[in-house]
Amino acid sequence: MEKIKFERVTKKFLIRDDQKKGALREFTAIQDIDFSVKEGEFITLVGPSGCGKSTLLDLLMGLSRPTKGRILIDGREIDGPGLDRGIVFQQYALFPWKTARGNIEFGLEAKGIPKSEWKERADHYLDLVGLKKFADRYPHELSGGMKQRVAIARSLAFNPEVLVMDEPFAALDAQTRETLQAELLRIWEKTGKTILFVTHGIDEAVYLGQRVVVLTANPGTVKKIVDIPLKNWLEDADIKSNPKFVEARHEVWSLLHESEFIGANI
């Protein structure tokens, strides 16, 4: 069953024309984006700088509207922000004056969950991300990885239909990033959420995604969707040496570098 559907989505902006002083010109950020995400699927999206990943996420979150085309969730066209979509940013975006539990409860309040249920729900999701013992800690008392776990728990707690993740591990060190990647897969398998995960990392895209959507640069279009053949990563401590992983990684790498070459010669 289709959960998200991008139907030939194009987004254009007016920007300053450096060749003509004071004039504006039309800039196409993304063009004819067309793909679907199945319910419960984990999709990763990767592309070179300037491919319009952030623009695409803004459209999915309802922060702007397509110039052409449309985006559907469960067959309904997106016409603005909504609590059916949760987002985790690269930066932690936590309230520094609230505890870990308090940050999660804020999302519950926004969705109108009765206050009597806040603590139980918050503790459940803190436990899900392995932070139950840190419920009363403030953000400045947590490591970067812990802060991002709180951000993930906050997005999950109000039970969005779709979880959007915008390079959430990019600012973390390599070891913490790998740990959280495995944790995210565990959480996804347990919750069955539909996830759209944007990354610059090829290894991350292949490791996390059931499919990898590869975008071209300037304007962003779907170059190819790569199916990932194995999804038992958590059972294989050395999965990145698996020949099928290496093959999928090489395919994504080749597509990206071809896109960068073409974009550089436009």
C-alpha positions in Angstrom: 0.0 0.0 0.0 1.3 3.5 -1.0 1.9 5.7 2.0 3.6 8.7 0.2 3.4 9.5 -3.4 5.3 12.2 -5.2 3.5 12.9 -8.5 5.8 14.8 -11.0 6.7 17.4 -8.3 8.5 20.5 -9.6 9.5 23.5 -7.5 10.8 26.8 -9.0 12.0 29.9 -7.2 12.7 33.5 -8.3 16.3 34.4 -7.5 18.6 37.3 -8.2 20.3 37.3 -11.6 23.9 38.0 -11.1 24.3 38.7 -14.8 21.6 41.4 -14.9 21.8 43.9 -12.0 18.5 44.1 -10.1 16.8 41.5 -12.3 15.3 38.2 -11.2 15.5 34.8 -12.9 13.7 31.6 -12.4 15.5 28.7 -10.7 14.3 25.1 -10.8 15.3 23.3 -7.6 13.6 20.0 -8.3 11.9 18.8 -11.5 9.4 16.0 -12.1 10.1 14.1 -8.9 8.0 10.9 -9.2 8.2 8.0 -6.8 6.2 6.3 -4.1 7.0 5.1 -0.5 5.1 2.0 0.7 3.6 1.9 4.2 6.2 0.8 6.7 9.0 1.2 4.2 12.4 2.7 5.1 13.6 4.8 2.2 16.9 6.7 2.0 17.4 9.7 -0.3 20.8 10.7 -1.4 22.2 13.2 -4.0 25.0 15.7 -4.7 24.9 19.2 -3.2 22.3 21.3 -4.8 20.0 18.4 -5.8 17.1 19.9 -3.9 16.8 17.5 -0.9 15.9 20.2 1.5 13.4 21.6 -0.9 11.8 18.2 -1.2 11.5 17.8 2.5 10.0 21.3 2.9 7.3 20.3 0.4 6.7 17.0 2.2 6.3 18.8 5.5 3.9 21.2 4.0 6.1 24.3 4.5 5.8 25.3 0.9 3.8 24.1 -2.1 5.0 22.6 -5.4 5.0 24.8 -8.5 3.7 21.7 -10.4 2.6 18.3 -9.3 1.5 17.2 -5.9 2.4 15.1 -2.9 -0.1 12.6 -1.4 -0.2 10.8 2.0 -2.7 8.0 2.0 -4.2 9.4 -1.1 -4.7 12.9 0.4 -2.9 15.8 -1.1 -0.7 17.7 1.4 -1.9 21.3 1.7 0.2 22.4 4.8 2.0 21.2 7.9 0.3 18.5 9.9 0.9 16.2 12.9 0.7 13.2 10.6 4.4 13.9 9.8 7.2 14.1 12.3 10.7 15.4 11.5 14.1 14.9 13.1 16.7 17.5 12.1 20.5 17.5 11.9 20.6 19.8 14.8 18.9 18.5 17.9 16.3 21.2 18.2 15.6 20.5 21.9 14.3 23.0 24.4 17.3 23.6 26.7 15.0 24.5 29.7 13.1 21.2 29.5 14.3 17.8 30.6 14.4 14.8 28.2 11.0 13.8 29.4 9.7 17.4 29.1 10.9 17.7 25.5 8.9 14.6 24.6 5.9 15.7 26.5 5.9 18.9 24.5 5.0 16.9 21.4 2.3 15.1 23.2 0.7 18.4 24.3 0.8 19.7 20.7 -1.2 16.7 19.5 -3.7 17.1 22.3 -2.8 13.9 24.3 -4.4 14.1 27.8 -1.9 15.3 30.3 -2.5 12.2 32.5 -0.9 10.1 29.7 2.2 12.2 29.2 4.6 10.6 31.6 3.7 7.0 30.7 4.1 7.7 27.0 7.3 9.8 27.4 8.9 7.0 29.5 7.8 4.4 27.0 9.6 6.2 24.2 12.6 7.1 26.3 12.9 3.4 27.1 12.6 2.6 23.3 15.7 4.8 22.6 17.6 3.5 25.6 17.3 6.7 27.7 14.8 5.8 30.5 17.5 6.4 33.1 18.1 9.9 31.7 14.5 11.1 31.7 15.2 14.0 34.2 18.4 15.2 32.5 18.6 18.5 30.7 20.0 18.7 27.2 23.3 20.2 28.4 23.8 17.1 30.5 23.5 14.7 27.6 25.9 13.8 24.8 25.2 14.5 21.2 24.0 11.0 20.5 21.7 11.1 23.5 20.2 14.4 22.4 19.5 13.0 19.0 17.8 9.9 20.6 15.6 12.3 22.6 14.7 14.1 19.3 13.8 10.8 17.7 11.7 9.8 20.8 9.9 13.1 20.7 9.0 12.6 17.0 7.8 9.1 17.6 5.8 9.8 20.8 3.0 11.7 19.1 2.7 8.8 16.7 3.1 10.4 13.2 2.2 8.4 10.2 5.5 9.4 8.5 8.9 10.1 10.1 11.1 12.4 8.1 14.8 12.5 9.0 17.0 15.3 7.6 20.6 14.1 8.0 20.1 13.5 11.7 23.5 11.9 12.3 25.6 14.2 10.2 27.0 16.2 13.2 28.0 13.1 15.2 31.3 11.3 15.4 31.7 8.1 13.4 31.3 5.7 16.2 28.2 7.3 17.6 26.7 7.6 14.2 27.1 3.9 13.5 25.6 3.1 16.9 22.6 5.2 16.2 22.1 3.8 12.7 21.8 0.3 14.3 19.5 1.7 17.0 17.3 3.4 14.3 16.9 0.1 12.4 15.9 -1.6 15.7 13.3 1.1 16.4 12.0 1.0 12.9 11.5 -2.8 13.0 9.7 -2.4 16.4 7.4 0.5 15.4 6.9 -0.2 11.7 7.0 3.5 10.9 7.3 4.8 7.3 10.6 6.6 7.2 12.1 8.9 4.6 15.8 9.5 5.6 17.9 12.1 3.8 21.7 11.7 3.9 24.9 12.6 2.2 26.5 9.4 3.2 26.5 6.5 0.7 27.3 3.8 3.3 24.5 5.2 5.5 22.0 5.3 2.7 22.7 1.6 1.7 22.9 0.4 5.3 19.6 2.0 6.4 17.4 1.9 3.3 15.3 -0.8 1.8 15.6 1.3 -1.3 17.9 4.2 -2.1 16.5 7.1 -4.2 19.4 8.7 -6.0 18.9 12.3 -7.1 20.7 14.3 -9.9 21.9 17.8 -9.4 20.6 21.1 -10.8 17.7 20.5 -11.0 17.1 17.5 -8.8 15.4 14.6 -10.5 15.2 10.9 -9.7 18.1 9.3 -11.5 17.5 5.8 -10.2 16.0 3.9 -7.3 18.3 1.2 -6.1 16.9 -1.8 -4.4 19.0 -3.1 -1.4 19.1 -6.9 -1.5 19.8 -7.6 2.2 18.0 -6.3 5.3 19.6 -8.5 8.0 22.2 -5.9 8.8 21.6 -6.2 12.5 22.6 -9.9 12.5 25.9 -9.3 10.6 28.6 -7.4 12.6 30.7 -7.0 9.4 27.9 -6.2 6.9 29.9 -3.6 5.0 32.2 -6.4 3.8 29.3 -8.4 2.5 29.6 -8.6 -1.3 26.0 -7.6 -1.9 26.5 -4.5 0.3 29.7 -3.6 -1.6 27.9 -4.1 -4.9 25.0 -1.8 -3.8 27.3 0.8 -2.4 29.3 0.8 -5.7 26.1 1.3 -7.7 25.0 4.3 -5.7 28.5 5.7 -5.7 28.7 5.5 -9.5 25.3 7.1 -10.0 26.2 10.0 -7.7 29.5 10.6 -9.3 28.0 10.5 -12.7 25.4 13.1 -11.6 28.1 15.3 -10.2 30.1 15.2 -13.4 27.0 16.0 -15.5 26.0 18.9 -13.1 29.5 20.3 -13.3 29.3 20.5 -17.1 25.9 22.1 -17.4 
